[in-house]
Amino acid sequence: MTGQADFDRRLEGWLENAAPPAVPDYLDELLDRTRSTRQRPAWASLERWIPMQLTMPRQVAALPRLAWLLVLALLILALVAVAISTGRHPLPPPLGPAGNGLIATDVDAQLSVRGADGTAMRLLTPNTEVDLLPAWSADGTRIAFYSFPVREVGPTCGSAAPPPLCDSPDQPDGSLVVMNPDGSGRRVLAKDIRFASPSHVLGAPTWSHDGTRLAFSATNDDATADMRVVRLDGTEEFRHASSGGAPTWSPDDRLLAYTMPDGVYVTPIDPNATGQRVSQVSGFVLGFGGPAWTFDGKTLAFFAGAPGSNDVYTVGADGQGERAMAPTVADEYNPTWAPDGSRLAFERVGDANNDIHFVVVNRDGTGARALATPLLAAGPTSWSPDGRYLVGRLVSADGSSVQSVLLVDVASPDRSITLLNGDANISWQRTAN
């Protein structure tokens, strides 16, 4: 190895001695010549002599007539698609806050829609039928409601009020109907059904959030109530015998919550499933009401108790963590969640006539605040899609009837808006913000 290393060193020395200088001694002379030499003319560049056929544009072959027609047809289709998509209103998400669209009402047992400010009312159903409890689909594209035939005043239809208001919702049997917001596309999904009875309060149909199904309660001859689910083609998907009322969909449309005489239950959409009671508090006959899901599907709100001493409660969908929300000695009922799930509103009795006012409380039970409004009538209520208003009913001066329906501004109750005179159930269309 030592002999090889000596050879390598000698070879390196020979190469260094034989190599020319790293900088030629004529470098200065070369730079002087470069400064005095003109640059090569542009025509002498190599690129100038690339063959002409490679640089000249080629003539494009003419398309056949049929090909041009095909291109034109595709262009027209593209323009039509753009026009359709531009004219179509964007749909809101099925959960969470949304824009305030049209308001559907059942004033005088006829369905109508009007603007969010109560103006520009348009009738959708005729006065030859009794139409009640409109319910908008979550995407705001359809309205569901109950329809009953009008009967002549007689032994089974008293003269206390003129037709069609003399009809009680439990007689005669009615139909579940769906239609478009302009009244077109009317379809009967279920007919010849008794939707209520003396022991079962009529509740509005409820849409699944994906808009493919409706849940409602129907009364049997023995006065028990069945909970049913129908598809938009009228196919009955689910029936839960003797299951109470007020079915409401979980946010993922996999469960229904409903009330029974002994509590609040949750069941999968499965004919073989058995409902699970999630409430623990005691109630009395119709002393359970609601229930209302938070949009995250984790919590249910309901009211329960004996007549005159109902309180509002929340409980986990798994039956855990039940608690009263801002309870008092007054009667409290009809809880409804704000669209963003952060607050709960409910009705609290304000006097011996059962007149009420609204209370709003945070989801964790803190910050209870009574809204400073005139005394209102008890009844179903709801939030506007944007979470600004609650729907209330102003009591007449003598306390005998509902004078008007109000949109109560939650932040500033003194700015409340009169939606319509008289009483009505309303449902608010959700629109994209």
Secondary structure, DSSP 8 states (H G I E B T S, - for coil): -HHHHHHHHHHHHHHHHHS--SS-TTHHHHHHHHHTS----GGGSGGGGS-HHHHS--------HHHHHHHHHHHHHHHHHHHHHHHS-----SSS--EEEEEEE-GGG--EEE-TTS-S-EE-S-TTEEEEEEEE-TTSS-EEEEEEE---SBTTB-SSS-TTTT-BTTBS-EEEEEE-TTS-S-EEEEEEE---BTTB-----EE-TTSSEEEEEEE-TTS-EEEEEEETTS-EEEEETT--EEEEE-TTSSEEEEEETTEEEEEES-TT---EE---S---TT--EEEEE-TTSSEEEEEE-STT--EEEEEETTS---EESS--SS-EEEEEE-TTSSEEEEEEE-STT--EEEEEEETTS---EE-----B------B-TTSSEEEEEEE-TTSSSEEEEEEEESS-GGG-EEEEES---EEEEEE--
